[in-house]
Amino acid sequence: MKPQGYGHGDVLIIPANVPVGAKKIDRRVLAHGETGHAHALVDDADVSVYEDDNGTLWLRVGKGGAGITHEEHGRHEIAPGEYRVGRQQEYDHFAEESRNVAD
């Protein structure tokens, strides 16, 4: 069964294969919100973080799963699998433009 996607405030974690050539990095914070809070992987998360040439983050979550925390959204668990980390978007019909969700 393919893992599901996750929304965590303004962060969107979508099932996708880590691309060939993405570099493994030592990073626990996936995104900072406008309030200064952070979406961060917990210390005991069974996860490897990768970054591609465009700066997109990718996760490879092992059998132990991975927790992600945020001061306003609490903790959520991510199932084993591979994921792309992005930002949730909203559409402003008056301005006729998309923008990242503010957190």
trRosetta pair geometry for C-beta under 8 A, 3 or more apart (Angstrom, degrees):
i j d omega theta_ij theta_ji phi_ij phi_ji
2 15 5.7 101 169 164 101 166
2 81 7.4 90 -167 -131 55 143
3 15 5.0 160 73 -91 86 120
3 78 7.9 50 179 180 143 75
3 79 4.7 -174 -128 81 115 115
3 80 7.0 -159 -71 83 133 45
3 81 3.6 -124 -5 -4 140 162
3 83 7.4 -70 90 -69 135 101
4 15 7.1 -135 164 -32 5 119
4 79 7.3 74 32 24 78 130
5 12 6.9 3 175 -177 117 85
5 13 6.2 168 -162 90 68 57
5 14 4.6 -5 -117 -112 117 58
5 15 6.1 -107 -70 -6 74 79
5 83 7.9 133 -120 -134 66 110
6 12 7.5 162 86 -158 53 44
6 13 4.3 -1 57 56 98 108
6 68 7.8 132 126 34 147 139
6 76 6.3 151 -167 135 132 141
6 78 6.0 -95 -10 -103 157 89
6 83 8.0 -12 25 -138 103 151
7 11 7.4 149 -161 85 47 55
7 12 5.7 -16 -106 -106 70 71
7 13 7.8 -162 -73 23 25 74
7 88 6.1 50 -138 -74 106 134
8 11 4.6 -18 68 67 92 105
8 12 7.9 -179 26 -79 69 27
8 13 6.9 29 3 -7 110 110
8 39 5.7 117 113 -136 122 127
8 68 5.6 -38 -119 107 170 133
8 70 6.4 146 162 -9 104 133
8 73 5.6 129 -172 128 73 156
8 76 5.6 -140 -99 29 112 141
9 33 6.7 -58 150 -84 147 129
9 39 6.5 -148 47 -76 124 119
9 70 5.7 -96 -16 117 137 173
9 72 6.7 87 -91 79 127 108
9 73 4.7 -115 -46 -47 100 145
9 88 7.9 -159 119 15 44 128
9 101 7.6 -177 153 108 62 123
9 103 4.4 61 165 -129 119 129
10 31 7.0 -123 88 125 97 148
10 33 6.5 131 26 -109 125 93
10 87 5.7 -2 154 -156 93 85
10 88 5.2 -131 -155 38 50 99
10 100 6.2 61 -175 167 125 95
10 101 4.1 -164 -119 84 92 98
10 102 6.8 -89 -80 146 142 4
10 103 3.8 -116 -6 -44 117 116
11 30 6.0 69 -134 111 147 124
11 31 5.1 178 -84 28 112 139
11 39 4.7 124 -22 -163 150 178
11 68 7.8 -120 90 161 148 149
11 85 6.6 -25 -166 -164 104 93
11 86 7.6 139 -162 81 56 39
11 87 6.6 -51 -107 -108 43 52
11 88 7.1 -2 44 -14 7 92
11 103 7.9 5 -20 -58 74 157
12 85 7.6 141 79 -162 53 45
12 86 4.7 -28 68 74 102 89
12 87 6.4 64 14 152 97 5
12 88 4.8 126 -46 -66 110 73
13 59 7.0 -6 -150 22 115 137
13 68 7.7 177 -36 -18 150 161
13 78 6.4 -61 127 -115 158 127
13 83 4.8 16 179 172 90 143
13 84 7.5 168 -153 79 48 42
13 85 5.7 -15 -104 -105 75 67
13 86 7.8 172 -81 28 30 68
14 83 6.1 141 70 -157 35 83
14 84 5.1 -20 63 57 94 91
14 86 6.4 5 3 15 115 116
15 81 5.9 -39 -122 147 97 139
15 82 7.0 80 -157 79 64 61
15 83 5.8 -57 -99 -100 35 73
16 58 7.4 -98 89 -128 101 101
16 82 6.4 -92 87 119 41 92
16 83 6.2 71 36 -150 74 29
16 84 4.1 4 46 -17 136 106
17 82 5.2 48 -121 100 38 147
18 22 5.4 -112 177 48 91 143
18 50 5.2 81 -151 39 123 153
18 58 4.4 126 -117 146 84 141
18 59 7.7 -141 -76 66 109 21
18 60 5.5 -40 -31 -61 142 103
18 82 5.1 -113 -21 -157 83 126
19 22 5.0 108 66 -31 79 108
19 52 5.6 36 53 -96 127 129
19 58 7.0 -160 14 -61 75 160
21 52 6.9 61 101 -134 91 85
21 53 7.3 -20 135 -27 118 104
22 50 3.9 66 137 158 120 125
22 51 6.3 168 -166 75 90 21
22 52 4.5 -55 -103 -78 90 74
22 58 5.4 -2 -179 30 165 139
23 50 6.3 152 74 -155 31 78
23 51 5.8 -27 61 60 85 77
23 52 7.8 146 13 -97 72 28
24 48 5.8 -41 -134 177 109 113
24 49 7.2 107 -156 78 61 50
24 50 5.5 -46 -92 -96 47 78
25 49 5.5 -60 67 102 83 98
25 50 6.7 127 10 -126 84 25
25 51 5.1 23 -12 -1 137 111
26 49 7.6 121 -117 55 12 112
27 30 7.7 113 133 -81 109 48
27 49 4.9 -103 59 98 91 153
27 51 7.6 61 11 -43 145 118
27 57 7.5 -105 88 -123 141 125
28 40 5.2 35 138 -164 91 95
28 41 4.8 -120 -155 52 73 90
28 43 7.6 -5 -129 -89 146 53
28 49 7.7 -152 -79 -20 32 150
29 32 6.8 22 168 -59 127 80
29 38 4.8 -51 -137 -174 111 131
29 39 7.1 106 -163 73 64 53
29 40 4.8 -36 -99 -98 61 91
29 41 8.0 -127 -65 14 22 74
30 38 7.9 133 43 175 59 84
30 39 4.8 -56 62 102 101 102
30 40 6.7 179 7 -97 78 32
30 41 6.8 92 -35 -32 104 86
30 49 7.9 -148 -92 -125 84 132
30 57 6.1 -165 -143 94 83 163
30 68 7.0 -20 8 -137 138 123
30 85 5.3 -125 -164 -159 118 152
31 38 7.1 168 89 -154 43 63
31 39 4.7 18 53 39 86 116
31 85 7.4 -167 -36 163 107 120
31 87 7.0 137 -122 -89 154 92
32 36 7.0 -22 -173 -143 105 28
32 37 7.4 155 -157 85 62 37
32 38 5.2 -33 -103 -101 66 79
32 39 7.8 -141 -72 17 23 75
33 36 7.0 -37 76 32 79 21
33 37 4.8 2 40 62 120 85
33 38 7.2 -150 7 -80 81 29
33 39 7.4 97 -38 -26 94 89
33 70 7.5 78 -22 -155 130 121
33 72 7.9 -26 22 21 171 126
33 102 7.8 91 -164 177 90 56
33 103 3.6 -95 -127 94 118 106
34 102 5.5 -13 1 -162 141 93
34 103 6.3 148 15 63 83 59
35 72 7.6 71 56 -28 154 134
35 103 7.0 -98 9 116 101 68
37 70 5.8 79 149 -168 121 84
37 71 4.3 -117 -131 28 128 116
37 72 6.1 116 91 -5 176 98
37 103 7.3 -105 68 129 109 107
38 70 6.9 -146 94 -117 36 74
38 71 7.9 72 36 -12 54 97
39 68 6.0 12 -179 176 86 114
39 69 7.6 171 -150 82 45 37
39 70 5.0 -19 -96 -77 65 112
39 73 7.8 4 -103 45 92 134
40 68 6.9 163 83 -154 30 68
40 69 5.8 -25 64 60 82 84
40 70 7.5 142 16 -77 70 59
41 45 4.4 -80 175 20 106 160
41 47 5.8 -114 -150 59 148 142
41 49 7.4 -148 -7 -58 150 122
41 66 5.8 -36 -144 -179 108 115
41 67 7.0 119 -161 81 58 55
41 68 5.7 -41 -96 -99 52 71
42 45 5.0 127 62 -41 73 96
42 66 7.3 171 38 -174 87 65
42 67 3.9 13 5 76 129 109
42 68 7.2 -130 -17 -82 81 21
42 69 5.9 82 -69 -15 88 112
42 75 7.2 28 -55 -134 128 118
44 64 7.8 -100 148 147 87 136
44 67 7.6 35 68 24 82 113
45 61 7.7 -68 175 -128 99 90
45 64 7.7 157 -171 104 35 108
45 65 7.5 -86 -144 118 71 54
45 66 3.7 50 -159 -139 109 84
45 67 5.7 -133 -84 36 98 64
45 68 7.8 52 -94 -64 145 59
46 61 6.5 81 93 -170 80 65
46 62 3.7 -93 149 60 111 108
46 63 6.5 -58 129 57 158 49
46 64 3.2 118 -22 58 145 108
46 65 6.2 71 40 49 108 29
46 66 6.0 -126 52 -68 57 78
46 80 7.8 -25 95 -95 120 88
47 59 5.5 -27 -162 -161 118 102
47 60 6.7 147 -157 76 62 49
47 61 4.9 -22 -100 -104 91 66
47 62 6.7 -141 -71 7 39 82
47 66 4.1 35 -44 -90 126 142
47 78 7.5 45 -83 76 133 129
48 59 7.4 143 75 -158 49 52
48 60 4.6 -8 56 57 98 104
48 62 7.8 76 -10 -36 87 98
49 57 6.2 -25 -167 -162 100 104
49 58 7.3 140 -163 75 51 51
49 59 6.1 -23 -104 -101 63 67
50 57 7.1 137 77 -161 50 53
50 58 4.2 -24 67 65 103 103
50 59 7.5 -166 22 -72 82 22
50 60 7.0 55 -13 -12 114 101
51 55 6.5 -17 -170 -143 108 33
51 56 7.0 155 -152 76 61 40
51 57 5.7 -30 -96 -99 76 60
51 58 7.3 -178 -79 18 26 83
52 55 7.3 -49 71 18 68 18
52 56 5.0 0 37 54 109 93
52 58 6.8 69 -30 -17 96 119
56 84 6.4 -15 167 -158 121 99
56 85 7.2 162 -179 61 72 74
56 86 7.5 -13 -142 -84 102 77
57 84 7.6 128 87 -165 55 52
57 85 4.0 -17 82 47 104 126
58 82 7.0 2 177 -175 102 91
58 83 6.8 165 -160 87 59 50
58 84 5.7 -31 -105 -104 76 56
58 85 6.8 -147 -79 4 25 86
59 66 7.1 -120 -176 43 135 163
59 78 7.1 -6 126 140 155 157
59 82 6.8 171 89 -152 59 46
59 83 4.4 -2 53 56 103 100
59 85 6.4 85 -21 -44 102 104
60 82 5.3 -10 -105 -104 68 84
61 65 6.3 16 172 -140 120 33
61 66 4.7 -112 -126 -4 111 117
61 78 5.3 -140 -93 116 160 109
61 79 6.9 119 103 107 143 32
61 80 5.1 -153 109 -125 93 39
61 81 5.7 10 52 46 105 50
61 82 7.4 -169 19 -79 74 33
61 83 7.0 29 -10 2 110 112
62 65 7.7 -83 80 -18 59 21
62 66 7.9 97 35 -48 68 95
62 80 6.1 -40 141 -119 19 101
63 80 5.4 5 -99 -84 34 144
64 80 7.9 103 38 -76 33 101
65 77 5.4 7 167 -174 134 103
65 78 6.2 159 -168 76 79 55
65 79 6.0 -42 -114 -119 98 31
65 80 6.2 -82 -79 -47 58 70
66 77 7.3 143 78 -158 39 58
66 78 4.5 -18 66 56 92 109
67 75 5.3 -6 -171 -168 114 110
67 76 7.1 153 -152 78 64 36
67 77 5.6 -37 -96 -99 69 64
67 78 7.4 -176 -86 12 19 81
68 75 7.0 155 78 -150 40 59
68 76 5.5 -17 59 61 91 86
68 78 6.3 57 -14 -26 108 113
69 73 7.9 165 -172 78 40 84
69 74 7.0 -73 -140 158 72 29
69 75 4.8 -23 -95 -94 84 78
70 73 4.1 30 68 40 121 100
70 74 7.0 -7 59 30 74 23
70 103 7.9 -63 -170 171 146 135
72 103 7.5 176 55 176 138 92
73 76 7.3 -34 138 -21 107 111
78 81 7.9 -116 159 46 91 93
78 83 7.1 -75 -170 -12 133 156
87 100 4.4 -20 144 -131 138 110
87 101 6.9 -169 168 31 88 80
88 100 7.1 95 74 -159 51 64
88 101 4.3 -4 89 6 101 130
89 98 4.9 8 -178 -178 123 114
89 99 6.9 148 -151 76 76 24
89 100 6.3 -60 -101 -101 60 39
89 101 6.7 -146 -103 -29 9 82
90 98 7.0 160 80 -151 33 68
90 99 6.3 -26 61 64 80 74
90 100 7.9 36 17 145 81 14
90 101 5.3 95 -20 -85 108 79
91 97 7.5 -175 -149 99 63 28
91 98 5.2 -37 -97 -96 71 74
92 95 4.1 19 109 38 126 105
92 96 7.2 -62 94 -8 77 17
92 97 5.6 -1 52 59 103 72
92 98 7.6 175 14 -94 74 23
92 99 6.6 21 -12 8 112 112
93 96 6.8 22 -166 -79 33 55
